[in-house]
Amino acid sequence: MRLLVLGTAAGGGVPQWNCACPGCAAARAEPGRRRRHASIAVEAGAGRWYVVNATPDIGEQIEECAELHPGPGTRDTPLAGVILTDAELDHTLGLPRLREAAGLRVVATGTVRAALSDGLHLDKVLAPYAGLSWTRLPEKEPEPLDGGPLEVQGIRVSGKRPRYAADLDGAAGDAWVVALRVRDARDGKVVVYAPALAGWPGELDAALRGADCVFVDGTFWDDEEPRRTGISERTSTGMGHLPVTGPGGTAERLAALPAARRLYTHLNNTNPLNDPDDDGHRLLAASGIEVAREGAVIEL
């Protein structure tokens, strides 16, 4: 299985257009520190890729990865579709940017589809351009993707709704946020991608323990970061993201996993891990944990 790391930032990216925090200021001064919105691409077959979450940066992310470039025909594209882990704007605003496609396949839970169709009206908006073809993301059991060697499954991790969906129908426990589990039937290799974690449910823990590569929510370094930096009156957990360190932090759990690759992604612009020289990197590395690097190709 091959994976491409397309982006590693939380909503707003790094730098965020209206933010002058130290992380954003440093990214403006040093372009190498810039981070695009969190996303990966998974190779579903020879020359066929699925992007996991369609971010506002998807056009640039495609251009920066030769594997995703169009050809040989004028409008041939290796992009077979998009898999969504939630309905948040930073994971779905890229769908309109793909409107030049003849059609666009989107794999998502029924809850996420309803949010995008009834809340953002994407079906209606995109219909004159590229019709969306929806496939339900299986949850109870993994199912083959396009009949190929990859099997996909969504694992519910949170009932957190996007703000625009606050009044939409649907129970709080519906599949608003899932982790994506992908298994390659050819060799049994497994990757779990969980960029937004409000909790660590048992089903997720079991999936992570059976994975060869895991990507986990690294939005905030500690629970007080949002309040300490002045971006919110809520804590990290209050905003729906388990912190990396401190009480309730994920680093200790991540370190205990048997996966060969354990990576943090979805970093907020205030996270000190945006600084490549921050001591946090060395602390994580001592436990075999890394921060995902944009542009990286991971082969399992």
QUIVENPE-V123518 format. One record per residue. N is the residue number from 1. PSI is psi in degrees with one decimal (NA if undefined). Layout:
N;PSI  N;PSI
//
This chain:
1;136.0  2;137.8  3;143.5  4;130.1  5;108.9  6;-29.7  7;159.6  8;10.0  9;154.4  10;-176.8  11;131.7  12;-24.2  13;-178.2  14;112.8  15;154.3  16;138.9  17;-31.9  18;23.3  19;133.9  20;26.6  21;164.4  22;-38.4  23;-42.9  24;-40.9  25;-41.6  26;-37.5  27;-31.7  28;-35.3  29;-31.1  30;95.6  31;-24.5  32;-15.7  33;-4.8  34;143.8  35;133.5  36;166.8  37;145.1  38;129.0  39;152.3  40;165.4  41;141.8  42;130.3  43;115.2  44;-12.4  45;176.5  46;114.7  47;18.7  48;124.5  49;144.9  50;130.9  51;132.3  52;107.0  53;128.8  54;98.7  55;167.4  56;-17.2  57;9.7  58;-34.8  59;-47.6  60;-37.2  61;-39.8  62;-43.9  63;-29.0  64;-2.3  65;111.1  66;-31.9  67;-21.6  68;2.1  69;147.7  70;164.2  71;169.4  72;-22.8  73;161.3  74;-42.0  75;19.3  76;138.4  77;140.6  78;-5.0  79;107.2  80;-22.0  81;-172.9  82;136.8  83;128.8  84;137.0  85;-13.7  86;-174.9  87;16.8  88;151.3  89;-38.5  90;-7.8  91;-0.1  92;-15.3  93;-12.6  94;-17.1  95;-46.2  96;-25.5  97;-14.5  98;18.1  99;-15.3  100;-9.5  101;152.8  102;-31.4  103;160.6  104;119.9  105;130.4  106;125.5  107;121.8  108;163.1  109;160.9  110;-34.2  111;-44.5  112;-42.0  113;-45.3  114;-39.3  115;-44.4  116;-33.1  117;-43.8  118;-29.8  119;-49.2  120;-10.4  121;37.0  122;-35.6  123;-47.9  124;-41.9  125;-41.8  126;-13.8  127;-40.6  128;-11.2  129;-71.6  130;116.3  131;140.4  132;131.7  133;114.0  134;137.7  135;129.8  136;130.7  137;118.2  138;147.7  139;-41.4  140;-41.9  141;147.9  142;146.8  143;149.3  144;143.3  145;115.4  146;24.8  147;10.7  148;-164.2  149;-15.6  150;136.3  151;134.4  152;151.7  153;137.5  154;136.9  155;116.1  156;129.8  157;-14.5  158;149.2  159;18.1  160;123.2  161;152.4  162;153.8  163;-37.8  164;-16.9  165;13.1  166;-33.9  167;7.7  168;153.2  169;150.9  170;134.2  171;154.5  172;-29.0  173;3.3  174;170.0  175;66.1  176;-39.2  177;127.2  178;157.7  179;146.9  180;124.4  181;126.2  182;126.8  183;135.0  184;111.8  185;-17.0  186;-35.7  187;-0.7  188;4.0  189;143.3  190;136.1  191;140.1  192;126.8  193;113.4  194;77.3  195;-10.4  196;111.9  197;113.9  198;-12.4  199;178.5  200;71.5  201;161.1  202;-39.6  203;-38.0  204;-44.3  205;-43.5  206;-41.4  207;-41.8  208;-37.7  209;-19.1  210;13.7  211;153.8  212;-22.6  213;132.7  214;138.4  215;127.4  216;151.5  217;118.2  218;33.5  219;-52.6  220;144.2  221;-43.6  222;171.6  223;-30.2  224;-3.3  225;-46.5  226;-41.0  227;-39.4  228;-35.8  229;-5.5  230;14.2  231;-14.4  232;157.3  233;-3.8  234;160.3  235;176.4  236;-49.3  237;-33.9  238;-24.0  239;3.2  240;24.6  241;119.5  242;134.1  243;166.3  244;-46.0  245;173.2  246;-174.4  247;128.6  248;3.4  249;157.6  250;-12.4  251;-42.6  252;-41.6  253;-40.7  254;-40.2  255;-27.9  256;-6.7  257;148.4  258;-2.7  259;142.3  260;-31.8  261;123.9  262;115.4  263;144.0  264;144.5  265;179.7  266;49.4  267;131.5  268;157.8  269;-17.4  270;-7.7  271;126.7  272;-17.9  273;-11.1  274;-21.1  275;115.0  276;-16.8  277;2.4  278;142.4  279;-22.2  280;-34.0  281;-41.5  282;-37.1  283;-42.9  284;-42.2  285;-32.5  286;-21.9  287;10.2  288;22.2  289;142.9  290;163.4  291;128.6  292;138.5  293;125.3  294;137.3  295;-6.9  296;145.3  297;122.5  298;123.8  299;127.2  300;NA
//
